[in-house]
């Protein structure tokens, strides 16, 4: 076939598992399915089948990205459905040096836009189910949420207008948390530590809503990092490390070297190299 053949190798994956602990009440809002007399207006998001609250991967990834954009000082230069974000597909930005777009991806460009990223979005963030609250599993609980009353105060009359907010209570554990980091190049692998920086930024901020009023303080705990790649003709786990929390992981001075040794990009590239020419592969973009 005429034209340049583009090859984007998948050298391996770094799988990050753990749990999310709610240190204060956690509220990720959902839409009520109908009007119920005496019901709660501001409900939490629930699995439509099990009715259990959960943390959507989109909420966690979106919070990581928004905080990381500020941390990097990235230009807020693009709008998606009236939401402003950073994107290197807008002219005047330096894609090669941008950790945000290399890790979290870029929005799908228009047909007129000639910009294309070097690789698919590396970071995948899964939904995380509620597992237990305190010492009780969800199977042992009758209620999974609490009702938090708030009041808006009229600045002239001092009259209080109460309102109800549903939250998952403090002490709730969501697991298994799972993030997948696809390694397409040595450059992509070198940006992996910034994923943990983004998680740390979430810990120091909040997840979900009502964060400025006490909700959403979380911790990422019981972390397990598993490296996977093709080895001996099979795709399998080749190394694992465990950490009690993010601080312990970020304090491990051997972590980056260990991951590089497990993924072994030079060896993987030789083993995974295509044996015949194929169709040019289009690079997917973040939706």
C-alpha positions as CSV (number, residue, x, y, z in Angstrom):
1,X,0.0,0.0,0.0
2,X,1.3,3.4,-0.9
3,X,2.0,5.8,1.9
4,X,3.8,5.6,5.2
5,X,3.1,2.7,7.4
6,X,2.7,3.9,11.0
7,X,3.5,1.4,13.8
8,X,2.6,2.2,17.4
9,X,3.9,-0.7,19.5
10,X,2.4,-1.6,22.8
11,X,5.5,-2.4,24.9
12,X,3.5,-3.3,28.0
13,X,1.1,-2.1,30.6
14,X,1.5,-0.8,34.2
15,X,-1.6,-1.8,36.2
16,X,-2.3,0.2,39.3
17,X,-4.8,-1.3,41.7
18,X,-5.9,-0.2,45.2
19,X,-8.7,1.3,47.1
20,X,-10.3,4.7,47.7
21,X,-11.0,5.5,51.3
22,X,-13.5,8.4,51.9
23,X,-12.1,10.3,54.9
24,X,-15.1,12.7,54.8
25,X,-18.5,12.2,53.2
26,X,-18.3,11.7,49.5
27,X,-20.8,13.1,47.1
28,X,-20.8,12.4,43.3
29,X,-24.2,13.5,42.1
30,X,-26.6,11.6,40.1
31,X,-29.9,12.4,38.4
32,X,-33.2,11.4,40.1
33,X,-35.2,9.0,37.9
34,X,-38.5,10.6,39.0
35,X,-40.1,13.0,41.5
36,X,-40.8,11.3,44.8
37,X,-42.9,13.2,47.4
38,X,-40.6,13.6,50.5
39,X,-37.7,12.3,48.5
40,X,-34.2,13.7,48.3
41,X,-33.5,16.2,45.5
42,X,-29.7,15.9,45.5
43,X,-29.0,12.2,45.3
44,X,-25.7,10.4,44.7
45,X,-24.8,8.4,41.6
46,X,-25.7,4.8,41.8
47,X,-25.3,1.6,39.8
48,X,-28.7,1.2,38.1
49,X,-28.6,-2.6,38.7
50,X,-27.2,-3.0,42.3
51,X,-28.2,0.6,43.4
52,X,-24.8,0.8,45.1
53,X,-23.0,4.2,45.0
54,X,-19.8,4.1,42.9
55,X,-17.0,6.4,41.7
56,X,-17.1,6.8,37.9
57,X,-13.7,6.5,36.2
58,X,-14.6,9.7,34.3
59,X,-15.0,11.6,37.6
60,X,-11.6,10.4,39.0
61,X,-9.8,10.9,35.7
62,X,-11.4,14.3,35.1
63,X,-10.4,15.5,38.6
64,X,-6.9,14.2,38.1
65,X,-6.6,16.0,34.8
66,X,-8.1,19.3,35.9
67,X,-5.8,19.5,38.9
68,X,-2.8,18.4,36.9
69,X,-3.4,21.1,34.3
70,X,-3.2,23.7,37.0
71,X,-0.1,22.1,38.5
72,X,1.6,22.2,35.1
73,X,0.5,25.7,34.4
74,X,-1.1,24.5,31.1
75,X,-3.0,27.0,29.0
76,X,-6.8,26.6,29.3
77,X,-7.5,27.1,25.6
78,X,-10.2,24.7,24.4
79,X,-14.0,24.3,25.1
80,X,-16.0,21.1,25.2
81,X,-19.7,21.6,25.8
82,X,-19.0,24.9,27.6
83,X,-16.3,23.4,29.7
84,X,-12.8,24.9,29.3
85,X,-9.8,22.6,29.3
86,X,-6.2,22.5,28.0
87,X,-5.5,20.8,24.7
88,X,-2.3,20.8,22.6
89,X,-4.3,20.5,19.4
90,X,-4.9,24.2,19.7
91,X,-2.1,26.2,18.1
92,X,0.7,27.7,20.0
93,X,1.3,24.9,22.6
94,X,4.3,22.6,22.9
95,X,2.9,19.0,22.6
96,X,6.3,17.4,22.9
97,X,6.8,18.7,26.5
98,X,3.2,18.5,27.6
99,X,2.6,15.8,30.3
100,X,-1.1,16.6,30.4
101,X,-1.9,15.7,26.7
102,X,0.6,12.8,26.6
103,X,-0.9,11.1,29.7
104,X,-4.6,12.1,29.6
105,X,-5.0,12.5,25.8
106,X,-6.4,15.2,23.5
107,X,-10.0,15.8,22.4
108,X,-10.9,14.6,18.9
109,X,-9.8,17.3,16.5
110,X,-12.0,18.6,13.8
111,X,-11.6,17.6,10.1
112,X,-9.8,20.8,9.4
113,X,-7.3,20.3,12.3
114,X,-4.1,18.8,11.0
115,X,-2.8,18.0,14.5
116,X,-2.5,14.4,15.5
117,X,-1.0,13.0,18.7
118,X,1.9,10.6,18.6
119,X,0.0,7.7,20.3
120,X,-3.3,6.7,21.8
121,X,-4.2,7.9,25.3
122,X,-2.1,5.9,27.7
123,X,-4.2,6.3,30.9
124,X,-7.4,4.3,31.4
125,X,-9.4,4.8,34.7
126,X,-12.1,2.2,35.7
127,X,-15.3,2.7,37.6
128,X,-14.8,1.8,41.3
129,X,-17.7,0.1,43.3
130,X,-18.5,0.7,46.9
131,X,-17.2,-2.3,48.8
132,X,-17.8,-1.6,52.5
133,X,-18.4,1.1,55.1
134,X,-16.5,0.8,58.4
135,X,-16.2,-2.9,59.2
136,X,-19.3,-4.0,57.3
137,X,-19.5,-5.1,53.7
138,X,-22.3,-3.9,51.4
139,X,-24.0,-7.2,51.8
140,X,-24.3,-6.6,55.5
141,X,-25.6,-3.0,55.2
142,X,-29.2,-1.8,54.8
143,X,-28.2,1.8,54.0
144,X,-25.2,3.0,52.0
145,X,-25.6,6.8,52.3
146,X,-26.3,9.6,54.8
147,X,-28.3,12.7,54.5
148,X,-26.4,16.0,55.1
149,X,-28.5,19.0,55.8
150,X,-27.3,22.4,54.7
151,X,-28.8,25.8,54.8
152,X,-28.6,28.9,52.6
153,X,-28.7,32.0,54.8
154,X,-30.5,35.1,53.5
155,X,-28.1,38.0,53.9
156,X,-30.9,40.5,54.7
157,X,-33.4,38.6,56.8
158,X,-31.0,35.9,58.1
159,X,-33.7,33.3,57.2
160,X,-32.3,29.8,56.6
161,X,-33.4,27.8,53.6
162,X,-32.6,24.2,54.4
163,X,-31.6,21.6,51.7
164,X,-30.7,18.0,51.7
165,X,-27.6,16.4,50.3
166,X,-27.0,12.7,50.0
167,X,-23.5,11.5,50.6
168,X,-21.6,8.2,51.1
169,X,-20.4,8.5,54.7
170,X,-16.8,8.8,55.9
171,X,-15.1,5.5,56.3
172,X,-16.5,4.1,53.0
173,X,-14.1,2.0,51.0
174,X,-14.4,1.8,47.2
175,X,-12.5,-1.1,45.6
176,X,-11.0,-2.4,43.5
177,X,-9.7,0.8,42.0
178,X,-7.8,0.1,38.8
179,X,-5.8,2.4,36.5
180,X,-4.2,1.0,33.3
181,X,-1.2,2.8,31.9
182,X,-0.3,1.7,28.3
183,X,3.3,2.0,27.4
184,X,3.8,3.0,23.8
185,X,7.3,4.3,24.0
186,X,10.1,5.1,26.4
187,X,8.9,8.7,26.5
188,X,5.4,7.6,27.6
189,X,6.9,5.3,30.2
190,X,9.0,8.2,31.5
191,X,5.8,10.2,32.2
192,X,4.3,7.5,34.5
193,X,5.4,9.1,37.8
194,X,3.2,12.1,36.9
195,X,0.1,9.8,37.2
196,X,0.9,9.4,40.9
197,X,1.5,13.1,41.2
198,X,-2.0,13.7,39.8
199,X,-3.5,11.2,42.4
200,X,-1.6,13.0,45.1
201,X,-3.2,16.3,44.0
202,X,-6.6,14.7,44.3
203,X,-5.8,13.6,47.9
204,X,-4.9,17.2,48.8
205,X,-8.0,18.6,47.1
206,X,-11.3,16.7,47.0
207,X,-13.3,14.3,44.8
208,X,-16.9,14.9,43.8
209,X,-19.0,17.8,44.9
210,X,-19.3,20.1,48.0
211,X,-15.5,20.0,48.5
212,X,-15.2,23.5,49.8
213,X,-17.8,22.6,52.4
214,X,-16.1,19.5,53.8
215,X,-17.0,16.7,51.5
216,X,-14.8,14.6,49.2
217,X,-11.5,14.1,51.1
218,X,-10.1,10.8,49.9
219,X,-7.0,8.6,50.3
220,X,-5.6,6.0,47.9
221,X,-4.4,3.0,49.8
222,X,-3.4,-0.6,49.6
223,X,-1.7,0.1,46.3
224,X,-0.4,-2.7,44.0
225,X,1.6,-1.9,40.8
226,X,1.8,-4.8,38.3
227,X,3.9,-4.6,35.1
228,X,2.7,-6.7,32.2
229,X,4.3,-7.3,28.8
230,X,4.9,-10.0,26.2
231,X,7.4,-12.5,27.6
232,X,8.3,-15.8,25.9
233,X,5.5,-15.3,23.4
234,X,2.9,-14.7,26.1
235,X,1.3,-11.6,27.6
236,X,1.8,-11.9,31.3
237,X,2.7,-10.1,34.6
238,X,6.4,-9.9,35.0
239,X,6.7,-7.9,38.2
240,X,4.7,-6.6,41.2
241,X,5.3,-4.1,44.0
242,X,3.0,-3.2,46.9
243,X,2.6,0.0,48.9
244,X,0.4,1.0,51.8
245,X,-0.3,4.5,50.3
246,X,0.8,7.0,47.8
247,X,3.4,8.6,50.1
248,X,5.2,5.2,50.4
249,X,5.2,4.8,46.6
250,X,6.4,8.3,45.8
251,X,9.2,7.8,48.4
252,X,10.5,4.7,46.7
253,X,13.6,5.9,44.9
254,X,13.9,2.7,43.0
255,X,10.4,2.7,41.5
256,X,11.1,4.3,38.1
257,X,14.2,2.1,37.5
258,X,12.2,-1.0,38.5
259,X,9.3,-0.3,36.1
260,X,11.8,0.3,33.3
261,X,13.5,-3.0,33.9
262,X,10.2,-4.9,34.0
263,X,8.8,-3.4,30.8
264,X,12.2,-3.7,29.1
265,X,11.2,-1.6,26.0
266,X,14.2,-2.6,23.9
267,X,13.6,-6.3,24.4
268,X,9.8,-5.9,23.9
269,X,10.3,-3.9,20.7
270,X,12.4,-6.6,19.2
271,X,9.9,-9.3,20.2
272,X,6.8,-7.3,19.1
273,X,8.1,-5.9,15.8
274,X,5.7,-6.6,13.0
275,X,6.7,-9.4,10.6
276,X,4.9,-7.9,7.6
277,X,3.7,-4.6,6.4
278,X,0.2,-3.6,7.3
279,X,-2.2,-0.8,6.9
280,X,-1.3,2.6,8.4
281,X,-2.8,2.7,11.9
282,X,-4.7,5.9,12.8
283,X,-3.9,7.2,16.2
284,X,-7.1,7.3,18.3
285,X,-7.8,10.4,20.4
286,X,-9.5,11.1,23.7
287,X,-13.2,11.5,23.3
